Protein backbone atom coordinates (compact mmCIF):
# COMPACT_ATOMS: atom_id res chain seq x y z
CA UNK A 1 0.00 0.00 0.00
CA UNK A 2 1.35 3.41 -0.90
CA UNK A 3 1.70 6.25 1.57
CA UNK A 4 -1.17 8.10 -0.12
CA UNK A 5 -3.56 5.24 0.56
CA UNK A 6 -2.83 5.15 4.32
CA UNK A 7 -5.92 6.32 6.23
CA UNK A 8 -5.51 9.77 7.76
CA UNK A 9 -7.79 10.83 10.55
CA UNK A 10 -8.03 10.88 14.34
CA UNK A 11 -8.05 13.95 16.51
CA UNK A 12 -5.78 15.81 14.11
CA UNK A 13 -8.74 16.22 11.77
CA UNK A 14 -10.58 18.18 14.47
CA UNK A 15 -8.50 21.28 15.43
CA UNK A 16 -10.29 21.93 18.63
CA UNK A 17 -10.51 18.52 20.20
CA UNK A 18 -14.14 17.69 20.95
CA UNK A 19 -15.48 20.76 19.19
CA UNK A 20 -15.17 23.12 22.20
CA UNK A 21 -14.19 26.54 20.88
CA UNK A 22 -13.02 29.58 22.88
CA UNK A 23 -16.04 31.46 24.18
CA UNK A 24 -18.37 28.51 24.03
CA UNK A 25 -19.06 28.43 27.78
CA UNK A 26 -20.35 31.09 30.26
CA UNK A 27 -18.72 32.60 33.32
CA UNK A 28 -16.98 35.75 34.45
CA UNK A 29 -15.03 37.63 31.87
CA UNK A 30 -16.97 36.24 28.89
CA UNK A 31 -19.48 39.07 28.48
CA UNK A 32 -23.26 39.11 28.64
CA UNK A 33 -23.63 35.81 26.97
CA UNK A 34 -21.94 34.17 29.89
CA UNK A 35 -24.34 35.75 32.41
CA UNK A 36 -27.30 33.86 31.14
CA UNK A 37 -27.95 30.21 30.42
CA UNK A 38 -29.82 31.38 27.32
CA UNK A 39 -26.69 33.28 26.20
CA UNK A 40 -24.57 30.19 26.57
CA UNK A 41 -26.72 28.22 24.14
CA UNK A 42 -25.72 30.13 21.02
CA UNK A 43 -22.07 29.67 21.96
CA UNK A 44 -22.62 25.98 22.41
CA UNK A 45 -24.47 25.90 19.10
CA UNK A 46 -21.55 27.51 17.37
CA UNK A 47 -19.25 24.90 18.84
CA UNK A 48 -21.50 22.15 17.54
CA UNK A 49 -21.44 23.61 14.08
CA UNK A 50 -17.65 23.78 14.15
CA UNK A 51 -17.48 20.17 15.19
CA UNK A 52 -19.79 19.18 12.35
CA UNK A 53 -17.64 21.09 9.87
CA UNK A 54 -14.53 19.23 10.96
CA UNK A 55 -16.29 15.89 10.54
CA UNK A 56 -17.31 16.71 6.95
CA UNK A 57 -13.75 17.63 6.08
CA UNK A 58 -12.55 14.27 7.42
CA UNK A 59 -15.05 12.36 5.27
CA UNK A 60 -14.02 14.27 2.16
CA UNK A 61 -10.35 13.59 2.86
CA UNK A 62 -11.06 9.88 3.38
CA UNK A 63 -12.93 9.64 0.08
CA UNK A 64 -10.05 11.33 -1.72
CA UNK A 65 -7.58 8.88 -0.18
CA UNK A 66 -9.76 5.94 -1.26
CA UNK A 67 -9.88 7.23 -4.84
CA UNK A 68 -6.13 7.73 -4.91
CA UNK A 69 -5.63 4.24 -3.48
CA UNK A 70 -7.90 2.68 -6.11
CA UNK A 71 -6.12 4.60 -8.88
CA UNK A 72 -2.74 3.38 -7.65
CA UNK A 73 -4.03 -0.21 -7.50
CA UNK A 74 -5.38 -0.04 -11.06
CA UNK A 75 -2.08 1.39 -12.35
CA UNK A 76 -0.02 -1.26 -10.56
CA UNK A 77 -2.28 -4.04 -11.88
CA UNK A 78 -2.05 -2.71 -15.44
CA UNK A 79 1.75 -2.59 -15.22
CA UNK A 80 1.93 -6.17 -13.89
CA UNK A 81 -0.40 -7.46 -16.63
CA UNK A 82 1.51 -5.61 -19.36
CA UNK A 83 4.87 -6.93 -18.14
CA UNK A 84 3.46 -10.46 -17.90
CA UNK A 85 2.21 -10.31 -21.49
CA UNK A 86 5.55 -8.94 -22.71
CA UNK A 87 7.46 -11.71 -20.93
CA UNK A 88 5.06 -14.37 -22.26
CA UNK A 89 5.46 -13.03 -25.80
CA UNK A 90 9.27 -13.04 -25.57
CA UNK A 91 9.21 -16.61 -24.21
CA UNK A 92 6.89 -17.71 -27.02
CA UNK A 93 8.91 -16.08 -29.80
CA UNK A 94 12.41 -17.02 -28.65
CA UNK A 95 12.24 -19.85 -26.10
CA UNK A 96 9.24 -22.16 -25.76
CA UNK A 97 5.82 -22.37 -27.40
CA UNK A 98 2.86 -24.62 -26.61
CA UNK A 99 0.98 -26.46 -29.35
CA UNK A 100 -2.26 -28.42 -29.34
CA UNK A 101 -2.25 -31.85 -31.01
CA UNK A 102 -5.25 -31.97 -33.39
CA UNK A 103 -4.86 -35.42 -35.00
CA UNK A 104 -3.77 -38.98 -34.37
CA UNK A 105 -0.77 -39.12 -36.72
CA UNK A 106 1.69 -39.27 -33.79
CA UNK A 107 -0.18 -41.79 -31.63
CA UNK A 108 0.64 -43.26 -29.15
CA UNK A 109 3.50 -40.85 -28.50
CA UNK A 110 1.09 -37.91 -28.72
CA UNK A 111 -2.68 -38.12 -28.41
CA UNK A 112 -5.40 -35.84 -29.74
CA UNK A 113 -5.83 -32.97 -27.29
CA UNK A 114 -2.32 -33.16 -25.82
CA UNK A 115 -0.55 -29.86 -25.21
CA UNK A 116 3.13 -30.14 -26.07
CA UNK A 117 5.98 -27.79 -25.26
CA UNK A 118 8.28 -26.95 -28.16
CA UNK A 119 11.79 -25.61 -27.62
CA UNK A 120 12.92 -22.93 -30.05
CA UNK A 121 16.20 -22.01 -28.41
CA UNK A 122 17.61 -25.52 -28.93
CA UNK A 123 17.68 -24.87 -32.67
CA UNK A 124 20.06 -21.98 -32.10
CA UNK A 125 22.63 -24.16 -30.34
CA UNK A 126 22.41 -27.50 -32.09
CA UNK A 127 21.43 -29.39 -35.20
CA UNK A 128 18.18 -31.23 -35.79
CA UNK A 129 18.85 -34.91 -35.18
CA UNK A 130 17.32 -38.16 -36.32
CA UNK A 131 14.61 -39.18 -33.88
CA UNK A 132 13.70 -35.62 -32.89
CA UNK A 133 9.99 -34.83 -32.84
CA UNK A 134 9.66 -31.46 -34.53
CA UNK A 135 6.93 -28.93 -35.21
CA UNK A 136 7.18 -27.29 -38.63
CA UNK A 137 5.19 -25.00 -40.87
CA UNK A 138 3.10 -26.63 -43.57
CA UNK A 139 5.62 -26.89 -46.45
CA UNK A 140 3.22 -27.02 -49.38
CA UNK A 141 -0.37 -27.82 -48.54
CA UNK A 142 0.48 -31.04 -46.69
CA UNK A 143 -2.63 -30.28 -44.67
CA UNK A 144 -4.78 -29.74 -47.76
CA UNK A 145 -6.84 -26.66 -48.54
CA UNK A 146 -7.92 -24.87 -45.39
CA UNK A 147 -11.52 -23.79 -44.90
CA UNK A 148 -11.93 -20.01 -45.11
CA UNK A 149 -11.97 -18.28 -41.75
CA UNK A 150 -15.39 -16.80 -41.23
CA UNK A 151 -14.28 -14.85 -38.18
CA UNK A 152 -15.38 -15.47 -34.64
CA UNK A 153 -16.06 -12.02 -33.29
CA UNK A 154 -14.56 -10.65 -30.10
CA UNK A 155 -14.12 -14.07 -28.50
CA UNK A 156 -12.05 -15.35 -31.42
CA UNK A 157 -9.96 -12.17 -31.44
CA UNK A 158 -9.18 -12.55 -27.73
CA UNK A 159 -8.29 -16.21 -28.30
CA UNK A 160 -5.92 -15.23 -31.12
CA UNK A 161 -4.22 -12.68 -28.87
CA UNK A 162 -3.78 -15.25 -26.09
CA UNK A 163 -2.33 -17.72 -28.60
CA UNK A 164 0.05 -15.07 -29.91
CA UNK A 165 1.44 -14.23 -26.48
CA UNK A 166 1.60 -17.89 -25.50
CA UNK A 167 -1.13 -17.99 -22.86
CA UNK A 168 -3.06 -20.53 -24.96
CA UNK A 169 -1.53 -23.28 -27.14
CA UNK A 170 -1.49 -22.73 -30.89
CA UNK A 171 -4.31 -24.67 -32.56
CA UNK A 172 -4.30 -22.83 -35.89
CA UNK A 173 -3.63 -26.10 -37.78
CA UNK A 174 -1.00 -24.36 -39.89
CA UNK A 175 1.76 -26.52 -38.39
CA UNK A 176 2.56 -30.22 -38.39
CA UNK A 177 4.38 -32.44 -35.93
CA UNK A 178 6.36 -35.50 -37.04
CA UNK A 179 9.45 -37.51 -36.17
CA UNK A 180 12.69 -36.89 -38.07
CA UNK A 181 13.85 -40.08 -39.77
CA UNK A 182 16.52 -38.70 -42.09
CA UNK A 183 18.61 -35.51 -42.26
CA UNK A 184 20.59 -34.00 -45.13
CA UNK A 185 22.67 -36.63 -46.96
CA UNK A 186 20.90 -39.65 -45.41
CA UNK A 187 19.45 -42.43 -47.53
CA UNK A 188 16.15 -43.61 -46.07
CA UNK A 189 14.57 -46.83 -47.35
CA UNK A 190 11.84 -49.30 -46.55
CA UNK A 191 11.98 -52.01 -45.97
CA UNK A 192 14.69 -54.59 -45.29
CA UNK A 193 14.00 -58.35 -45.09
CA UNK A 194 12.86 -57.95 -41.48
CA UNK A 195 10.47 -55.14 -42.38
CA UNK A 196 12.51 -52.32 -40.81
CA UNK A 197 13.09 -48.82 -42.13
CA UNK A 198 16.80 -48.35 -42.80
CA UNK A 199 18.88 -45.17 -42.64
CA UNK A 200 22.21 -45.34 -44.46
CA UNK A 201 21.81 -49.12 -44.46
CA UNK A 202 21.23 -49.36 -40.70
CA UNK A 203 17.93 -51.02 -39.67
CA UNK A 204 15.99 -48.92 -37.15
CA UNK A 205 14.24 -50.56 -34.21
CA UNK A 206 11.19 -48.31 -33.85
CA UNK A 207 9.31 -50.45 -31.34
CA UNK A 208 9.71 -47.82 -28.60
CA UNK A 209 7.44 -45.32 -30.35
CA UNK A 210 5.71 -47.00 -33.32
CA UNK A 211 1.92 -47.28 -32.97
CA UNK A 212 1.01 -50.77 -31.70
CA UNK A 213 0.13 -53.08 -34.59
CA UNK A 214 1.52 -50.75 -37.27
CA UNK A 215 4.31 -51.80 -39.62
CA UNK A 216 7.10 -49.28 -40.26
CA UNK A 217 5.56 -48.64 -43.68
CA UNK A 218 3.19 -50.35 -46.06
CA UNK A 219 4.76 -48.46 -48.96
CA UNK A 220 8.21 -49.33 -50.24
CA UNK A 221 10.47 -46.37 -50.89
CA UNK A 222 14.07 -45.24 -51.04
CA UNK A 223 15.20 -41.63 -51.08
CA UNK A 224 18.31 -39.59 -50.42
CA UNK A 225 17.59 -36.49 -48.38
CA UNK A 226 18.96 -33.26 -49.94
CA UNK A 227 21.29 -31.16 -47.80
CA UNK A 228 19.40 -28.73 -45.61
CA UNK A 229 16.20 -30.78 -45.76
CA UNK A 230 14.44 -33.38 -43.59
CA UNK A 231 12.57 -36.64 -44.10
CA UNK A 232 9.85 -37.14 -41.47
CA UNK A 233 7.18 -39.68 -40.59
CA UNK A 234 4.39 -39.91 -38.04
CA UNK A 235 4.55 -42.59 -35.34
CA UNK A 236 1.08 -43.82 -36.36
CA UNK A 237 2.27 -44.81 -39.83
CA UNK A 238 -1.09 -46.01 -41.15
CA UNK A 239 -2.67 -42.66 -40.18
CA UNK A 240 0.02 -40.19 -41.23
CA UNK A 241 0.56 -38.16 -44.38
CA UNK A 242 4.30 -37.49 -44.29
CA UNK A 243 7.51 -37.54 -46.35
CA UNK A 244 6.59 -40.91 -47.85
CA UNK A 245 3.88 -39.04 -49.75
CA UNK A 246 4.99 -35.41 -49.81
CA UNK A 247 8.77 -35.76 -49.87
CA UNK A 248 11.34 -33.80 -47.90
CA UNK A 249 11.12 -30.16 -46.80
CA UNK A 250 13.60 -27.41 -45.81
CA UNK A 251 14.93 -27.32 -42.24
CA UNK A 252 14.13 -23.60 -42.16
CA UNK A 253 10.45 -24.45 -41.74
CA UNK A 254 11.07 -26.12 -38.38
CA UNK A 255 9.65 -24.11 -35.47
CA UNK A 256 11.27 -26.19 -32.74
CA UNK A 257 11.69 -29.54 -31.00
CA UNK A 258 8.82 -31.00 -28.99
CA UNK A 259 10.35 -32.01 -25.66
CA UNK A 260 7.43 -32.59 -23.29
CA UNK A 261 3.72 -33.21 -22.94
CA UNK A 262 2.48 -30.51 -20.56
CA UNK A 263 -1.24 -31.26 -20.49
CA UNK A 264 -3.20 -33.18 -19.39
CA UNK A 265 -1.20 -33.66 -16.22
CA UNK A 266 -1.89 -37.39 -16.31
CA UNK A 267 0.24 -37.55 -19.47
CA UNK A 268 3.04 -35.27 -18.33
CA UNK A 269 6.37 -36.56 -19.59
CA UNK A 270 9.30 -36.03 -21.93
CA UNK A 271 9.40 -36.93 -25.62
CA UNK A 272 12.32 -38.88 -27.08
CA UNK A 273 13.35 -41.72 -29.37
CA UNK A 274 14.97 -44.05 -26.81
CA UNK A 275 18.21 -44.22 -28.77
CA UNK A 276 16.65 -45.83 -31.84
CA UNK A 277 19.00 -43.94 -34.18
CA UNK A 278 22.20 -44.18 -32.13
CA UNK A 279 23.83 -46.73 -34.42
CA UNK A 280 23.16 -44.94 -37.71
CA UNK A 281 26.42 -44.32 -39.62
CA UNK A 282 27.23 -41.03 -41.30
CA UNK A 283 26.04 -40.78 -44.91
Secondary structure by P-SEA (a helix, b strand, c coil): ccccccccccccccccccccccccccccccccccccaaaaaaaaaaaaaaaaaaaaaaaaaaaaaaaaaaaaaaaaaaaaaaaaaaaaaaaaaccbbbbbbccccccccccccbbbbbbaaaaacccccccccccccccccccccccccccccaaaaaaaaaaaacccccccccbbbbbbccccccccccccccbbbbccccccccccccccccccccccbbbbbcccbbbbbbccccccccccccccccccccccccccccccccccccccccccccccccc
